[in-house]
Amino acid sequence: MIRVRAKKKLHTSDGPMELDVCFESGVGEFVTLFGKSGAGKTTILRMMAGLSEPEEGYIEVSKEVWFDSRKKINWPVQKRSIGFVFQEHNLFPNMTVEENLHFALQDKKDAGMIEALLEAVHLTEFQRRRPAQLSSGQKQRVALIRALLRKPKVLLLDEPFVSQDLELRLKLQEEMLDIYKRHNASVIFVSHDFSEIFKLSDRILVLDKGRIQKSGRPDEIFAAQTISGKFKFPGVIVDMRQEDFLYIVTVQIGNNLTKVVAAENEVRGLSTGDHVLVAAKAFNPIILKAFPKENQKT
């Protein structure tokens, strides 16, 4: 069980903001933090990792108190059973890929995992290189493997697949799911990719201006309306054009573009950049707004 209660004053691009969150997560649960940039998602991960200190609150994992402002408890990063992947990678520049990964091993008996994971993410031929010789996407893959090798109680992931192409992204998702389930780790995840969130998440916490506004399963959060039909796909509107009395709406779903014919009343309130659901109703595709625009990434 993870229990987090944290307050912290932040300075954002929109001005001062107070982060004030309280949530719990079960063992082995995959929880996604969702919200626009500046809502406080990464700060929550950093506080859990011990890289940023809350001004008030507590962080408890599996009955271990990692932080308690009242009792003056604040465990250092190395004492917390975490694996984290942030967008800045944080690999040791003086070590090769292989050395970075061996350094992360908690049990040397698990050394065989390194070769298997490097092969899975197509990095075997780069194991003798240093981080400076890798692309951003390659460094991100090394950082993810390093986090998994620690067999942590909690994995903290800040958009870990954002710099990967679609094929590799899907493969990394499968590898991560397999490892975290085998070791019963809990995951706190930040992502803006709808398909990724639907595939991976058990529960979503929606943040807006430093507060948790909603909590629920992906389908509960992104599909406020009850939709009957054969399918529902999340996507983003990339183009809207009027032709006679109808509208042609182009929606990006994963790595594909889909065109939907819609009536004026169906597109009212929609605009380019909106997150939507493309759903079936009486065998015809319809578009439904998935979430208020003010809570989407800008």
N, C-alpha and C positions, 0 to 999 in steps of 0.2 A: 504493500500500500504506500502510495506517495501522498503526502499532505503538504500543500503549499499555501502560505498566507504571507503576502508581501506588499509593502508600500515603498515607493521610491519616487522622488521628484525627478522628472526628466526634462531635458531641453530639446525640443523637436523643431522641425522646420516651420511648424505652425505656432511656435511659442512654447512657454512652460506647460507641462502636463504632469499630473500626479498619477502614477501607476498604482492601482489598488486592486489586487486580484486575490481570489481565494478559490482553490479547487482541490479535488482529490482524484487519484487515478489508481485503479486496481493493478495487481501484479500481472504482468504480461499484456496489459492493455496498450493499444496504439492510439495515442491522443494527438490530434492535429490542432495547432494554434493557427487561426485564420483571421485575417483582417487586413486593412490597407497599411501601407508603409507608415511607420511612425506610431503604430498602435501599442507597441510595447512587447511584441512577440520575442524578438531576439534578446531583449533585456531579461525576460523571464528565464530563457535558457542560460544566459550568463550568470544569473543569480543562483540557479540550481547547480551550475558547474563550479561555483565559488570564484568566478572571475569578476563579479560585481556584487556588492553587499547591499542588501535591502536596508532601508533606514528603520524599518519596523517589521516584525513578523517572525515566521519560523518556516523551516524546510525539514521535513521528516521523511525518510525512506526506509521501509522495512523495519520500522521501530527504532532506527538510528536517527538521532537528532543532528542534522548537519549544520543547522543554523537556528539560533533562538536569540533575538535581540534582548529579551528580558533577562535571560540567564547568561548572556555574554558568551554564547557558544558560536563558533564560526570555524568549521573544519576547513583545512586547506584543500586545494584542488586534488593533490595527490592522495589524500585520505578518502575522498569520495569515490564510490564505485560507479564511475561514469565513463561512457565513451561519447565523445562529442565531435561533431563535424560542423564547423562554421565556414562561412564563405571565404575566410582568409587563409584556410588550410592549416597553418601553424605546424608545418613539418620542420624538422631540424635541418638547417641548410648544409651543415657540415657532414651529414650522414647520407649514405646512399638510400635508395628506396628499401632495399633489403634490410639495411641496418635500422632504419626508422621503424620497420615492422617488427623486427626482433626485439627492439627496445620496448615495444608495447606489450609483449607477451607476459602474461601473469604466471603462466606455467610453461616451462620450456618443453614439456611433453607435447604441447600443441604446435610445435614448429612446423609440422607437416601441413597445417592449415594455410601457412603463408604461400607455399607453392600452389596449392589448389585455388586459393582466392586470386592470386596474381594471374593465373591462367584463365579464370572465369571472367576477369575484367580486361583481358588482353594486355597485360603489362609485364608478362614474363621476360620479354627481351629488354625491358627498361629497369630491371631490378638493380643493376650496377650503377645506374645514373643518380646524380644528386638532383634535388628539387629544382634548381635553377635550369636544368636541362630538360624539364618537362613542361608540357602545355598546362594551362589552367585546368582543363578537364582531366588530364592525367593526374595532376596533384590532388584533385578532388577525390578521385578514385582511391588513391593511396591513403588519403585521410580517412575515407570510409572504412577501408580494410583495417587500418590501424585501430579505429574505434571498435570494430567488431571483435578483433583479436583479444581485447581486454576482457571479454565476456562480462560486461558490466551489468549492474542491476538496472541501470537507466541509460538509454541511448538518447542523446540530445542532438537533433539533426536540424540544421538551418538550411533549407533548400539544397540538400546534398547532391541532387541530380540536375541542377539547373543548367550546368555547362556541358551536359552530355547530349549526344544525338539520340533520337528516339529509340533505335534498336538497343543501344547500350543502356539507356535509361531503364528500359523494361527489364533487361537482364539484371541490372543492379538491384532493381526493386525486388525481383524474385530471390536473389542471393541474400539480400538483407532480411526479407521475410522469413526465409528458411532458417537463417542463423538465429534471429531473435526469438523465433518460436521454439527452436531446439533448446535454447538456454533460458527461456521464460523471462526474457528481459522486458522491461517496460520502455516504451518509446514516447518521447515528447518531440513532436515534429512540426516544422514550419514549412508551409508550401502554399503557392498560389495556383498550382496546376490542378484543375478540377478532376481530370481523369486519375491523376495520381492520388488525390485525396479520397476519391470514391473507392479506389482499389485497395488502399492501405489502411484507412482509418476505421477504428471501432467507434470513435467519438470525436466530435469537433467542438472546440471552444472558440466562439466568435468574439474577438476583441475590437473595441472601438473606443478611442480616446482613453486608453489605460484601464478600461473596465471590461469584464466578461459580460456580454449582452445576451448570449444564447449558448446553450449546450445541448448536444444531441447527436444522433446518427447522421451521416451525410445526407441521406434521403430526407430526413426530418428538417434539416437546416436549409437545404437548397431547393426543396420542393414543398413550399408552404401549402400549395393546393394539392388536393387528392386527385391524382391523374390515373384514369383507367386506360389501359392500352397495352400493346405488345412490347414497347421499348421506351426508354428514357435515356437520352445522352446529354451530358453537360457540355457546354461550349461557350464561345465568346463571339459576339457579333463583330465582324470585320468590315462589313459593307451593307448599306441599305439603299435600294433604288426603287423609285416609283415608275411603274409601267401601266399606263391607262388608269384603271381603278384599283390595281393591285400593287403589292410591293414584293420585290425580290430581295430576300434577306440572306446574305452569305454568312454562315456560321463556321468558325473553326472548331472542329471536334478532334481533339488529339492532334495528329499531324495531317488531318484531312480537312478540306473545305466542302461544306454542304450548302446547297441553295434551297431555300424554303419559300414557297409562295404564300403570302399572308394578306389578309384583308386589313383595311385601315384601322379597324378597332383592335386588331391583334397586335399591331406594332405601336399603338399609342403609348407613349411613355418610354419607348425603347430608343436607344441610340448606339452608335458604334462604341465598342468597348464594354458594353453591358454583358454580364454573365447570364446565360439563359439555359433553359432545358429545351431540347428538341424532342418532343414526345409524339406518340401515335394516339390519335383519337378518331375512331371510326375509319381506320386505315389511311387517314390523311395526317401528314406531319403538322404539328402546331408548335408555336414558340411561346414559352412562358418565362417571365423574368425570374431568375433564380435567387437574387439577393439584392437588397437596396443598393443603388450605385454608390452612396456615400460610404459604404463599408467595403467597397472593392478596392483593389490595388490601383493606385494612380501612377 
